[in-house]
Amino acid sequence: MIRVLLLLGLAVLAACARPEPQARPEASIEAACRAEAERMMMTRTRADRPRLDDLESRFGGGGFEAQRIRTTELLDRDRLYRECLGRASAGQAPAATPAPTAPVQVRQ
């Protein structure tokens, strides 16, 4: 009898101690954040692509340096995605499509 009461008390205590699950952001916000992170990474790593292709052609796709660069890019992309979701939860959701910009005029 004491064992049953003890187990029941532990079960109630465990149920109370469990944190509330966080609400998941809307699918449209997730998609916009994912697109923004991808766009930013494509802009950042544009100059590294030829160097990465050269490394892979010399040492193969499993070369340590190329693998390290790709892993770093993935981690950066995931960090940007999480930061965007954090901003979106504060009410600063990104636009689904980037805002149009005026053409740049170059002086000659």
Secondary structure, DSSP 8 states (H G I E B T S, - for coil): -HHHHHHHHHHHHHHHHS--------HHHHHHHHHHHHHHHHHHTTTHHHHHHHHHHHH-TT-HHHHHHHHHHHHHHHHHHHHHHHHHHTT----SS-----------
